[in-house]
């Protein structure tokens, strides 16, 4: 049976960090890739008519902020950017992958686990990435029994080694056998020519902006996220809370005191942050 593929990326600002991606059968990814590339080609034809530079790919931060390939001097403006993003969201909705996002606040991570190496960004990416894998397993067990999953991350980003190490830690942990059985491998890819990673970038960035809005007290759903949700695809978005970070601190204290790592922890963190995962922590 051909493994499904989970493409994952991250997005963050000075307050919020998100890891997000889409899970789908390879045939679904082919459908999405073809439609996505067609839209990029369409945009490039429009630019070529005016002798303007072409875009090489979709990049969420650059597109949203009209930078680099999407600079106003290269023929882009808010109206064009909105139309382009809206169409990409429609393409995702038409293809119908399963979306997963896990996020958290950098200040919360520092408050509870500030003494961890690489805190807060790399360490928060680590736990968000691991929790996303746990969520993938839940989807597989509930909706797609018997399927296996191949994980693909962006090799051009700074957290590639963290993703690889986190994946291997979960695979090697005998206490979570169902995780080992679900995943086949983790592999790097270049988002500059891997369109599924570009769709993961869109989801991670949009969700990061949504969670940052919640941090500021806004309950309004961003239009790009609303477009994805409106497509009625399976979408799981979760944010680590103070209680979750307190659980992480409790697990770390258990390790230091020679107790079972998950003692006193009832959440899914007992799986996502296992004894193997905590090996890198002080």
N, C-alpha and C positions, 0 to 999 in steps of 0.2 A: 504494500500500500504506500503510495507516494506521501511523504511528510507534508504537512501544511507548513507555511512559512510565517514567522512573526518578525516583522521589521520594526526596529525600535530606535528612537532618537531622544534627545533631551533639549530642553529650553529653560533658560533662567534669566533673572535680573538680579538686582542687589537684595531682593527680599524673598523671592519665591523660586523654587526649583521644581521642574516637572520632568518626568520620564514618560514618554507615550509612544504608542505604536499600533499597528494594525495586524491582525491575524487572519489568514485566508488560505484557501487552496491555491496551488500554483496556477491553475486555469483562471482563477479570479484575478490574480496578479497580472497575468497576460492581458486580460481585458482592460484592467485599469491602466496599465502601462501604455497600451496602444492609444487609448483615448487621451491620456495625459500628454503624450508626445504629440498627438495631433493638435492639441491646444497650444502647446509651445510653438509648433511649426506655424500655426495660424498667427500668433503674436509676432513671430519673426517675419512673416510675409508683410504684415502691416508696417513693421519697422523698415523693412527693405525698400518698400515703395517710397519712403521719405528719406532713404539713404541714412538711416539711423542704425546704431549698433544693435546686434542681435543679442538675445539672452541665451545663456548656455544651459540654464536649468531654473527650476523654482527654488528659491531660498526664502524661507518665511520672514526672517528678520529684515533682510534687504528689501523684499517686496513691500512689507508693511510700512517701512520707513523711507521708501524711495531712495535707496542707496545702491551703489555699485551698478550692477546690470540694470537696475530699475530707477536709476537717477532721472530726474526731470529733464536734464539736458539730453537724455537718450530717448526722449519721447514718452516718458511715463508721468502720470499724474494720479491723483486720488481716484478719480472716476475710472480710469483704466485699470488701476490696481484692484479696485473693488470688483469690477466685472471679471477680471482674471481669476481672483480668489474664489468668487462665487461659482464660476464654472468648474474650478478644481474640486470644490466641495460637492457639486452635483455629480462629478465623475466618481468620487468616492462613494456617494450614496447609490449611484447606479450599479457599481460593482458589488457593494454590500459586504465589505470586510468587517470583522469584529474589532472595535476600538477599545484600547485599554490605556488609562492614564493614572499614574500615581504621583502625587506631589507633596511638598512640604515647605515650611517656612525656614529660612536659614537661621533666623534668630532663635527659633525654638530648638533647632538642632544644637546650636552653640550653648544655649542655656542648660540643657541636660547632658550633652556629650561633648562639651568644648575641649576636653583633654584628649580626644581621639585624634590620631594623626590624620592630616588632610581634611580636618573639619573646617567649615561645614560642607563645601561643595562636593568634593569627591566622596566623602562619607555619606552624604545625603543621596547622591546619585546611586551609591552602592545599595542602600536599603530600598530605595525606590525601584531600582532595577530588579532586585531580588523579589520584591513584593509583586512586581508585574509578572514575573514568571509563575509565582504562586497563583495569581489571578488567571493566567493562561491555563494552568492545569485545571482550575475550577471550571472554566468554560468547556474544556475538552471533556471532563468527566460528566458534566451535566448535559451538554448538548451534542457533543461529537465523539461519543464513546469509541475507543479503539484507535483514534487518530494519534499520530506522533507529530512533533513540531521541530522544525529547524529554526534557530534564532539567528538573525542577521543584524549587526550593528554597524554604525558608520565609522570606518577606520580613519577618517579625516578629523574626527573629534578627539578631545583630550582625555576622554574617559574610556577609551577602548580596552585598555588593560584592566580597568576596574570591572567592566562587563565580563570579560573573559574569565577573570579570577572568580567573580561571583558565581558565574554559571558552573564552573568546575567545582566550586565548593559545594553547591547544592547537589550536583551529580554524584559527588563522592560521599555524601552524608548518608549513611546507611539507615538513619532514623526517619528519612523521608523517601522511602522506596518509590512511591508513586511519581515523585518528581523525576527520579532517574529513568523510569520507564517512559515518561512522556516525551522527553527531549532527546533528539538524535545528536545534534552538534550545535556549536555556535561558530559563526563565520563572519569575517569582516567584508565590507563592500564600500565602494566609494560613492557617496551621495551625488557626486557631480554627474555620474552616468547611471545611477541606480534609482529609477523613478519611485519604486515602493518606499525607499528611504525618504524621498522628498515628500511623500504623503504623510509619513510618520512625523517629519519635521513640521508640517502644517498643523497636525493634531497637537503635538507637544507645545508649539508656540501659542496656538489659540487657547489651549487649556491653561498654560502658564499665565496668559493675560487675564483669563477668567478668574483663576485663583487669586491673582493679585488684586483684581477688582473686589473680590470678596473680602480680602484683607483690609481694603479701604472702606468697606461697608456697603458696597454696591451688590445688589442681587440681580441686576439686569444681565441676561445672557447675551454674550457677544454674537453678532450676526453670523460670523463664520461658524461658530460652534452651533448656533441655532440651526444653521443650514445642514450641518452634519446630523444633528439630532433629529431634525425634521425628516431626514431620509429613512428614519425608522430602522437603522442598523443597530445591532447590539453594541452598546457603548457603556463601559465601566469607568467612572472617574471617581477617584478617592484621594483624600488628603490626610496625611498624618496629623494627628491631634496631639495636644499636650499629654494626654493619657498614653498615647502610643510611644512618645519619646520617653515618658517616665518608665514604661515597660522596657524599653531598650536599656535604660540606665539600670533597671532592676536585673536584667539579664547579664549585664556586664558585671554588676556587683556579685551575682551568683557565681560567675566564672572565677572572679578573684577569691571568693570564699570557698571554692571547691564544691559548690552545690550544683545540682542539675540546672542547666542553663535556663530551662523554661519554668522553673519553680515559681509559682505565684503569678505566672503570665498566661492568660487564657486566650489572648487574641491570636490572629494568624501570624503575628510576629514571631511566635515560638517556632514557626516553620521557616519563615523568610529569613530570620536571623538566628541560625542554628549554631551549634558548637563549632562547626567547621567555619562558619562565617565570622565568628568572633575571634578566630585564631590571629587575625591581623591587629586586633585591638589590644591596648595596654592592659 
